[in-house]
Amino acid sequence: MESLNVFILIGAFILFIGLLLGSLSTRIGVPTLLVFLGVGMAAGENGIGGIQFEDVDFAFLISNLALAIILLDGGLRTRLETFRVGLKPALSLATLGVALSAMFTGAFATWLLGVDWRVGLLLGGIIGSTDAAAVFSMIRSAGVRINARVASTLEIESGLNDPMAIFITVLLIDLLLKPDASWGAETLTTLIQQFGVGALLGVGLGILLAELLLRVRSNEGLHALLLCTGGLSLFAITNLLGGSGFLAAYVAGLVAGNWRSGTSDNVLRSMDSMAWLAQSGMFLLLGLLVSPKEMLDSLLPGLAIALFLMLVARPLAVWLSLLPFGFPRREQGFIAWTGLRGAVPIVLAVFPLMSGLDQSRLLFDIVFVVVIASLLLQGTTLGPMARRLKLALPPAAKPLTEVGLEGVDDQFITQFRIEPGSRADGKTLSHLVTPLIRPVALVRAGNSLPLEDNPPLRAGDTLSLLASHGELEQLSEWFLSSTVALRRFYGDFTVRANVQVADVAMSYGLAGLAEEELALSLEQLFRRRHSTTPVIGDTIDLGGIRLRVRAMERGRVSLVGIRLPKG
């Protein structure tokens, strides 16, 4: 009994320290995931804790369960609208991009380490995919809003690319263990099976899970637990049937999060706790597994491979994968830089250890160095990189709550607090109300005010509104304490996107415009000028003035900001 209490004390204390430092990490600019790894290493055999932990099988089990929960949570938070913009490029990055990145990095590692080419390619495959836990976490904590085309591509890619990385890793391990085996149609069939079975079961069982939970009507905490256990069951079933459990977990989360009225804000908060627990426990355990003294021997080659991956392999793979989709160079550059490595490469590096391959410990240590370098160099610079490449959008007021209406498509009850100095402060309700935005309740000092009196809004009030998701971008601007950044970014004037180009040209005295463009609306002009689907923040020049997409509605440009030339 005493040893059990000691075990609980040590485990809970390490987790508590990791979570405490993780909650403070954003203030000092250190990635949360790196903090958990550091705490695990400090508690390990070469650290101050001196804990001897070498149970690879247990670490592998916990890491798989944790990754499934993290991917499920990521899917729950991904809106289907993002797939209209990012699915095709993300699929290219998740397949061709991973293969190219593995090939380039594997060739470099073979030359640098002087190992068999199969070992080099195995290393390339292990670190070839971006990590969903790292990407989801770092994008949210970067402190910037990134345009929807880039953000959706990155999130979808990180959720879909695990099957390709697992396939490459398993294939090369088999090739090393059975060098005389023949590889052909069976190999391609295995890859298709991983993606196909994972996607089909993710959709089918995701719908089943969503429908079941809608009928249970459980409270938020129990609902989150049911989601987690249901998602883990789906993960195991898919793996047993030869599919990718990781892909199935992400797709099931996506389906459950968008089915009917979607997942409520309260359930997402409960799921956030589950994801934090999974993420922290996994990284602490993986930190315990590594031996810092042994890792030092692999530090220099690991750093060289990490730099090659970040500066050569990933950018080249991104450029080739996105060629058909017309992404601007600056967006390609940011996507390349956000190729974060996290838990997935470390978990994949456990595969060779479990298989008993020669040089498996070398691979594990190098992968660990690559992950730490990626989190340190790339993870800490996402915000500055987004601003430098002019991909950061102005800040938006975050709603206090956002809950979808059951049985109604794309309608949400959203609650905002009126900030001092905001556009809404002092305005009456009629200023905010449109056919697509309707007030639900106005609370002041704990009292609900009658809406029919059209009361003026005051700082500190809490306003609940019914609106479509497309209106929220424009709506949130009313509740910002300062709109200087908005005017600087979008310009001083805003017009509806159904306005004709000819009318804009007449209003601002624009000359020399093509006749075929004068007959278009601004929405049609953006689609004509852009090779990709327009998103908020996209710009075009029109006769010396700059037009920028300010709001989208159901995949179409709805509002356009106009910025006139200076002077």
N, C-alpha and C positions, 0 to 999 in steps of 0.2 A: 504493500500500500504506500509506503514511504517513497519507493522508487517511482511509482506512478505519479505521485504528487510532484516529485522533482522534475519528471518528464513534462508534466503539464505546465509547471512554472517556467521552465526554460523555453518551451515552445511558445507559450503565450507571451512571455516577456520579449522574445526576439520579434514576434509578429507585431507587438505593441510598439516597439522601438522603430521598426520598419514603417509602420503606418504613420507614426508621429512625425518622423523625418520626411516621409513622403508627402504629408500634408503641408510641410514647410518648404518643400523643394522648389515649387514654382516661384517663391519669393526670391530665391537666390539663383534662379535660372538653371537649375540642374534637373535633368529628366527624372521623373518619379521612378521609372523602371530601373535606372542606374542606381538609385538610392537603395532599392530593395536588393539588387545584386550585391552592392557594397556591404550592406548589413549582413547578408548571408555569408559573404567571404570573411568578414570580420569575426563572425561567430564560428567559423570553420577551424580546421585543424591547424592552419598556420596563423590564425587570428587570435584575438584576445579571448575568444570563447573556448577554443581548443576542442571543438566538437568533432569527433571522428565520424564522418558520414560517407559511405561508399556504396550505398544501396542504389545501384543504377536502375534496377527494375522498379523500385518504389518511386524514384524520381520521375521515371518515364510514365508511370501510371498517373501520378498526380498532375504532371504537366499536360497530359492528354485531356484529362477531365477539365483542368483549368482553361485550356485553350478552347475547348468546346463551349464552355460557358461564356468566355470572352467573345467568341465569334457569334454566338446566339444573341448576346447583348448588342453587339455591333449591328447585326441584322435588324433587330427591333428598332434601332434608332435611324435606320436608313429609309428614307421615303422613296416610294416608287418613282416619283417625278425625277429623281436623280438618274434613274436608269435610262430615261429618254436621252439624256445628255452624255452619260459616261459609260454605258454598257459595252458598246463596240470597241472603243479604244482600250477599256479595262480588260476585256477578253483577250485582245491582242497582247497586251502587256503581261497578262497572267499565263499565257501559253508561250508564244514566240519570244516575248521579252525575257521570261525566266530561262528558257532554253539558251538564248543567245548570251545572256549574262553568265550562265553556268559554263558555257563553252569558252568565252573569252577569259573568265577568271580561272577556269581549270587549266587552260593553256599556259597562263602566266604562272600559276602555282606549280605546275609540272617543271617549268624552266627554273623557277626560283629555288624550289626545295630539292630538285634533283630526284623526284620520285617517279614511280611508274605513272604513265599517262592516265591510267584508270583511277589511280588514287587522286591525282590532280583534278580530274573531272568530277570525282566524288565530292571533293572539297567544294568545287564550283557549284555543284548541285545543291549541297547542303546550305550554302549561303546565297543561293540564286534568287530566292523569293523574299519579298518584303514581308514584314510581320504585322498582322492585323492589330495585335495588342499595342504595339509600338506606334503604328500609324494613327489609330483611333485616339490613343492617349495624347500623343504629341500635337496633333492638329488641334484638339480641343484646348490644350494648355498653352498653345503658342501665343495667345493673346491677340490674334488677328483673324479677320474673316477673309477667307480665300474665295475667289469666284467659283461658281457652282460647277463649271466644266472641269476645273482642275481638282477641286475637292471631291467631287463624285467619282472621278476617274481613279483617284488614289484610294478612296475607301473601298470601292468595288474591287479594284485590282487586289488589294491586300486581303479581301475576303475570299477571292476566287483562286489565288495563285498557289495555295498549298498543295492541291493534287499534283500539279506538275513537278514541284520540288520533291514531293514524296516519291513520285514515280521515278524521277531521275536517280534519287538516292538509293531506292530499293533495287533498281535495275543495275546500277554500278556495283552495289554490294554483291548481288548475285553473279555479276560478271567476274568479280574478284574471287568469289568462292568457287564458282564453276566456270573456269576460263574456256572449257571445251564446249560449252552449251551453245546452241544455235539460237539466234535472235532474228525474228522476222515479223510475220503477220500477228503472231501471238503477243508480241510486245505492244504493237499498235492497239490491239484489242483490249489489252489491260489498261492502257491510257484512256481509251474511249469509255471503258467500263467505269473507271474511277470518276470521270466527269459525269457520264450519263446517269449512272445509278445514284450518285450523290445528288445531282440536280433533281431527278424525278422523285426520289424519296423525300428530299427536302421540301419540294412543293406539295406532294401528296400528303405526307404526314404532318407538314406544317399547317395545312388547311384543317386536317382532322384535329390537331392540337388546338388551333384557334377556335374552332367551332365548339369543341368540348369545354374549353375554358369560358366561352361566352355563356354557356348553359349552366356552369357551376355557380357563377355569381359569387365568387369567394372574395374575401377582403384582400387588400393590396399585398400584404406580406405573404399570405398563403398563395395568392395568384403567382407571385414571383417564384415561390418554391415549386409550384406545379410547372411553371414554365421551365425552370432549371432541370427538374427531374425528367420531364417530358423530353426536353432537348437532349439530355444525356442518353435517354433510352433510344431516341432516334439516331444519335451518334453511334451507339453500339450496334444497332440493327443494320445500319448502312455499312459499317465496317465488316460485319459478319457476311453481308451479301456481296462483298467485293467492291463497294463504292468508297468514295471519300467521305468519311464522317465529318471532317472539318467543313467541307463544302455544304453538306446536308444541314449542319447546324446553322451556318450562316444563312442559307436560303430559307430554312424553317423560321428563323428569327425575322427575316425580311417579310415572309408571308404573314406571320402572326402579328407583326407590327403594323401592317397595312390592311389586314382583313377587316372588312366592314368599317367599324369606327376606329380601328387601330387599338393601340395599347395606351391606357391612360397615363397621365403624367405621374400619378402616385405609384403606379406599378413600375414605371421606368426608374423612379427614385429607389424603390426597393431592389430592382435589378441592378442598379448602380452599385449598391452595397455588395451584392453577390459578385459582381465583376471585380470590384476592388479586392475582395477577399481572395478570389481565384488568382488574380494578377499578382498580389503581394505574396501569397503563399507559394506560388509557382517560382517566382524569381528568388525568393529567399532560399527555397530548396535547391534551385540550380546554383545559387551562390555557394551553398554549403558543399555542393558536389565538386566544385573546382578546387584545385590546390594552387594557391598563388605562387609558391616557390617553383613548381613545375611549369607554370604558365610563363614565368619570366624567361625561361629558355626559348620560348616561342614568341616573345614579345616583338623583336625586330622583324622577323618574317611575317608575323601576323599583321603588324602595322603596314608593311609594304603591300600585302595583299588587300588590306582594307582600303588603302589609298588608291590602289589600282581599281578596285571595285567601284569606289565612289566617283573617281575622276575619269575613268576610261570605260570600264565594262558596262556599268549601269547607264551612263549617258549615251553610249553607242547603241545599246540595246533599246533604250527608249526612243532614240531618233529613228531607228529602223522600224520599230513596232508601230510608231505613230505616223509614219510617212503617208499612209492613205487617208488620214483623218484631218489634215490641214491645221494641226495645232501650231500656234505662233511659237517662235524660238524661245521666248521668255517663259512660256508655259511648259515647253519641253524641258527647259533648264530646271524649273522648280520641281517638276515631276521626277526628274533624274536625281535631284538632291534629296528628295523625300523618300528615297528607297531605303527606309529604316530597317535595320536588322534587330531582332529582339529574341523572344523565347523560341520561336519556330526553328531557327537555325541551331540553337543549343539542343532542342529536343531531337532534331534530326541527327545531330552529332552523337547522340546516345545510341542510334541504330548500329554504327560500326562497333561501338563498345560492347553492345549486347551480342553482336555476331562473332566477336573474338577476332576481328581482322587485325593484321599487323599494322602498326602505325596509327591505330585508332585513337590512342591517347594524344598523339601529335595533332591529329585532326581536331579533336575536342578542344585542346588548348588554343589552337589557332582560331577556331570558330569563336571562342570566348573573347579573344583579343579583338576580333573583327566586330563583334556585337558591341563591346564597350566603346571602341573607337567610333562606331556609327552613332551610338547614343550621345557620345560626348561632342563629336564634331558636327553631325547633322542635326541631332535632336535639339541642341541648344541654339541653333542658328536658323530655325524655320521661320520665326517671326521676322528677323532682320532680312532674310533672303526674300520673303514674300514682299516686303516693302521695297527692297532694292529693285526687284523685278517688276514692280508696280502691279502686283496681283492682289494686294490687300484692299478690301473694301472698307468704307467708313464704318465706324461702330454703329450697332443697332441696339435699341432698348430691348432687353430680354423680358418677355412676359413672366409674371409671377407663376401662372399656370396656363396650360394649353391642353384642353380636353376635347377629343372628337365626339361629335354627336352620333349616337348609335343609330344605324339605319339610314343615315343621311351622308351622301358622298361629299367630301371636301368641305365640311362645315365644322368650325371649331369655336368653342367658348374660350376666349382668351382674356386674361386679367392683367391690367397694367396699373402701376402706381404713378400718379401725377408728380413729376419732379419739379422743384422750383426753377423757374426760368425756361421751362420747356414750352413748345408751341401750344400745347394743350392748356397750360396754366392760364386761367382767365377767360378762355373760350367757352362757349356754350356747347351743349351736346350736338346741336344742329350743324356745327362746323365739321364734325367728324362723321356724321351719318351719311351714308350713300346707299344706293340700292343693294350693295354687297356687304355693307357694314351696318349692323344694328345693335343699339345698346341693350344690355340685359339688366344691369344693376349698377348703381352708383352709391358707394358707401363712404360716409364722412364721419369721422369720430365715432365709429361704431354704429351709426344710424344709416338706414337705407333711405335715400331721397327719391321722391316721385319723379319718374322720368318724363311724364307728360308736361311737367312745368318747365322743361328745357333749362335745367339749372346750369349756372356757370361752374366750370371746373376749377378747383383750387389745389394748390400743392398739398400733398399728403392724402388726397382722395384715392380710392381704389375703384377703378372702372372696369366692368366686365362687358365684353363685346362679343357678338356673334359675327364671324367673318370667315371667308374662304382663306385657304393657306396662301394663295397668290396675293391677297390684299395685305397680309401681315407685314411684308417688307415696307410698303408705303405707310401702313398704320403705325409701325414702331417709331417712325421719325417724329411723330407728334409728342412722344414721351421722353425724348432725349433732353438732357439739361442744357446742351449746347448743339447748335446746328451749323457751326462754322465749318467743321470738317465736311459736312454734307454739301454745303454750297461750294466749297473749294473743289470737291470731287465731281459733283454732277453739274454745277453751274447754277446760276440764279433763276433760271426759268425751267419749267416743266410742262410738257404737253402730252396729250394722249397720242398713242402710237398709231391710231387710225387717221390722224391728220395727214393730208396730202403733202408731198414734198413741194409741190407747186405753191401751196399756201405758205409754207415756211420760207421758201425762196422769195415770195412777194413781201412777206412781213419784214425780212431782214435785208432786202435788197441784194440777194445773191444772183450772180450772173454766170453764164458759161456752163450751166448744167445740161446734161444730156436730156434730150426730149423724152426718151423712154423711161428715165428715172423721175421726171417731173410728174408723170401719170401715176406713180406708185405712192402707197402710204409709207409712213416711216417704218412700220413693221415690215413691210415688203422690202424696203430698201436695205434694212439690216440683214435680212435673209439673202438678198441678192449679193451684198458685199462680203458676207462672211461665208467661208467654206465649211464652217462648223455651225451647229445650232447656237444661236445667240444666247448669252446669259447676262445676268446683271453685271455691269461694269464694262462690257464690250463697247468700243467706240468706233465711230467713223467720222471722217472729215467731209463737210459739205460746203463747198464754196467759201472756205475760210472760217466757218464756225465748226465747233466740235459737238457731235451728238453722242450721248452715252445712255445705254440701257439703264433705266432706273427701277423698273419693276416688271415682273413676268406674271402672266395669268394663264394657267393651264397650258404651259409650254410655249406661249406666244408673248411677244413683247407688248406690254400694256402702257408703260410710261417711259418717256424719253426726256433726259435732261439736256438743256442747251447751254453751252458755254461760249460766250462771245470773245473775240480776240481782245487782248489787253491793249489799252490805249485807245 
